[in-house]
Amino acid sequence: IKIFVQLVTLIFLSKSIYVWLCIEFNFLIIYYFILNNKIREIYPNYNIKMPNNTILIKKYKFIYTKTKQAFYHRACGIFLVQSSGILIYWFSNLDTVTKYTNYTLITSSVLTLVSSIFDSTNASVGNLIAEKNNSKILRVFWELQVARYWIASSISYITYSTIDIFISIWLGTNFLIQENIKCSLIIILF
């Protein structure tokens, strides 16, 4: 419904990005209220409002600390990915940023594919931890680590070997980037 409303608005009423963002924001608020009502309907026994959370923060301080660390780690990762185009433009030109963006589109797609494969193993590790068999946990952990490094190395090598061919077929040879930039992208992919 949201996408339909955005399309109709952009085609017939206004071609402004601000109108599109306003519709996006309004549907986000509507979705929030619908989701909250559904949660209250399915789980009526749970009280979502917590009157005194300072006691819980003091009692479970390690959760608060780990959550802050995870937030900063995630924010730095996003900053690293998003700021690379700005840095390349600063040291080079807009043409190089365009070429870099084409390469990052491919490497991010490969990364998403490989991450979905790796993420499927997380449940099995959680199940092993619940069994509390430390020797089996460590054995499976190291097997998964070796498998991840082997797959990551293979995918990185295959991407390094074929990305220039793919870009030249897709966009042409004038969209190829320098070898050192390509190597840095492959290292980030790994």
C-alpha positions as CSV (number, residue, x, y, z in Angstrom):
1,I,0.0,0.0,0.0
2,K,2.8,2.4,0.9
3,I,4.7,1.8,-2.4
4,F,1.5,2.2,-4.3
5,V,0.7,5.5,-2.6
6,Q,4.2,6.7,-3.2
7,L,4.1,5.8,-6.9
8,V,0.7,7.4,-7.4
9,T,1.9,10.5,-5.6
10,L,5.1,10.8,-7.6
11,I,3.4,10.1,-10.9
12,F,0.3,12.3,-10.6
13,L,0.8,14.9,-7.8
14,S,4.4,15.8,-7.1
15,K,7.8,14.6,-8.1
16,S,9.5,15.9,-4.9
17,I,11.7,13.6,-2.9
18,Y,10.3,15.3,0.3
19,V,6.8,14.2,-0.5
20,W,8.1,10.6,-0.9
21,L,10.0,10.8,2.4
22,C,6.9,12.3,4.2
23,I,4.8,9.3,3.0
24,E,7.6,6.9,4.1
25,F,7.7,8.5,7.5
26,N,3.9,8.5,7.9
27,F,3.6,4.9,7.0
28,L,6.4,4.1,9.5
29,I,4.3,5.6,12.2
30,I,1.2,3.8,11.1
31,Y,3.1,0.5,11.0
32,Y,4.4,1.2,14.6
33,F,0.9,1.6,15.9
34,I,-0.5,-1.5,14.1
35,L,2.5,-3.5,15.4
36,N,2.0,-2.3,19.0
37,N,-1.7,-3.1,18.9
38,K,-1.0,-6.6,17.5
39,I,1.5,-7.3,20.2
40,R,-1.0,-6.2,22.9
41,E,-3.6,-8.4,21.3
42,I,-1.4,-11.5,21.1
43,Y,0.4,-11.0,24.4
44,P,-2.0,-9.3,26.8
45,N,-0.2,-10.5,29.9
46,Y,3.0,-8.6,29.1
47,N,3.3,-5.0,30.4
48,I,5.4,-3.1,27.9
49,K,5.7,0.0,30.1
50,M,8.4,-0.2,32.7
51,P,8.0,2.5,35.5
52,N,11.4,2.2,37.1
53,N,14.1,1.0,34.7
54,T,17.1,2.4,36.6
55,I,16.9,-0.5,39.0
56,L,17.1,-2.9,36.1
57,I,20.0,-1.0,34.5
58,K,22.0,-1.3,37.7
59,K,21.1,-4.9,38.2
60,Y,22.0,-5.9,34.6
61,K,24.7,-3.4,33.8
62,F,26.7,-5.8,31.6
63,I,23.8,-6.0,29.2
64,Y,23.7,-2.2,29.0
65,T,27.4,-2.1,28.4
66,K,27.4,-4.8,25.7
67,T,24.5,-3.1,24.0
68,K,26.4,0.2,23.8
69,Q,29.4,-1.6,22.5
70,A,27.4,-3.4,19.8
71,F,25.8,-0.1,18.8
72,Y,29.1,1.7,18.4
73,H,30.6,-1.2,16.6
74,R,27.6,-1.2,14.2
75,A,27.7,2.6,13.8
76,C,31.4,2.5,12.9
77,G,30.8,-0.2,10.4
78,I,28.1,1.8,8.7
79,F,30.3,4.9,8.8
80,L,33.2,3.0,7.2
81,V,31.0,1.8,4.3
82,Q,29.3,5.1,3.8
83,S,32.3,7.4,4.1
84,S,34.5,5.5,1.6
85,G,32.9,7.3,-1.4
86,I,33.4,10.7,0.2
87,L,37.1,9.9,0.9
88,I,37.6,8.6,-2.7
89,Y,36.1,11.8,-4.0
90,W,38.3,13.9,-1.7
91,F,41.5,12.2,-3.0
92,S,40.4,11.6,-6.6
93,N,37.4,12.7,-8.6
94,L,33.7,11.9,-9.1
95,D,34.4,9.6,-12.0
96,T,36.4,7.3,-9.7
97,V,33.5,7.4,-7.1
98,T,31.1,6.2,-9.8
99,K,33.4,3.3,-10.8
100,Y,33.9,2.4,-7.1
101,T,30.2,2.4,-6.5
102,N,29.7,-0.2,-9.3
103,Y,32.3,-2.4,-7.7
104,T,30.8,-2.0,-4.2
105,L,27.4,-3.0,-5.6
106,I,28.8,-6.3,-6.8
107,T,30.9,-6.9,-3.6
108,S,28.0,-6.1,-1.3
109,S,25.8,-8.5,-3.2
110,V,28.4,-11.2,-2.8
111,L,28.7,-10.3,0.9
112,T,25.0,-10.6,1.4
113,L,24.9,-14.0,-0.2
114,V,27.8,-15.4,1.8
115,S,26.5,-13.8,5.0
116,S,23.1,-15.5,4.5
117,I,25.0,-18.9,4.2
118,F,27.1,-18.2,7.3
119,D,24.2,-16.9,9.4
120,S,22.3,-20.3,9.0
121,T,25.0,-21.9,11.2
122,N,24.3,-19.6,14.2
123,A,21.4,-21.7,15.4
124,S,23.4,-24.8,15.5
125,V,26.0,-23.1,17.7
126,G,23.3,-21.8,20.0
127,N,22.0,-25.4,20.3
128,L,25.4,-26.7,21.2
129,I,25.9,-24.0,23.9
130,A,22.5,-25.1,25.4
131,E,23.8,-28.7,25.6
132,K,26.9,-27.5,27.6
133,N,29.3,-29.9,26.0
134,N,32.5,-27.7,26.0
135,S,34.7,-30.1,23.9
136,K,32.0,-30.4,21.3
137,I,31.4,-26.7,21.3
138,L,35.1,-25.9,20.7
139,R,35.4,-28.6,18.0
140,V,32.4,-27.3,16.1
141,F,33.5,-23.7,16.6
142,W,36.9,-24.4,15.0
143,E,35.4,-26.4,12.2
144,L,33.0,-23.5,11.4
145,Q,35.9,-21.0,11.6
146,V,38.0,-23.1,9.2
147,A,35.0,-23.4,6.8
148,R,34.3,-19.7,7.0
149,Y,37.9,-18.8,6.2
150,W,38.1,-21.3,3.4
151,I,34.8,-20.1,1.9
152,A,35.7,-16.4,2.4
153,S,39.1,-17.0,0.7
154,S,37.5,-18.8,-2.2
155,I,34.8,-16.2,-2.7
156,S,37.4,-13.4,-2.4
157,Y,39.7,-15.0,-5.0
158,I,36.8,-15.7,-7.4
159,T,35.5,-12.2,-7.0
160,Y,39.0,-10.7,-7.5
161,S,39.4,-12.8,-10.7
162,T,36.1,-12.1,-12.3
163,I,34.9,-8.7,-11.2
164,D,36.8,-6.9,-13.9
165,I,35.4,-9.2,-16.6
166,F,31.9,-8.7,-15.3
167,I,32.2,-4.9,-15.2
168,S,33.7,-4.7,-18.7
169,I,30.8,-6.8,-20.1
170,W,28.2,-5.0,-18.0
171,L,29.4,-1.4,-18.4
172,G,32.4,-1.4,-20.6
173,T,36.2,-1.2,-20.1
174,N,36.1,2.5,-19.3
175,F,34.5,1.7,-15.9
176,L,37.3,-0.4,-14.6
177,I,39.1,0.8,-11.5
178,Q,42.7,0.8,-10.4
179,E,44.2,-2.4,-9.1
180,N,44.9,-1.1,-5.6
181,I,41.3,0.1,-5.1
182,K,40.1,-3.3,-6.3
183,C,42.4,-5.1,-3.8
184,S,41.1,-2.9,-1.0
185,L,37.5,-3.8,-1.9
186,I,38.4,-7.5,-1.9
187,I,40.1,-7.2,1.5
188,I,36.9,-5.6,2.8
189,L,34.9,-8.4,1.2
190,F,37.1,-11.0,2.9
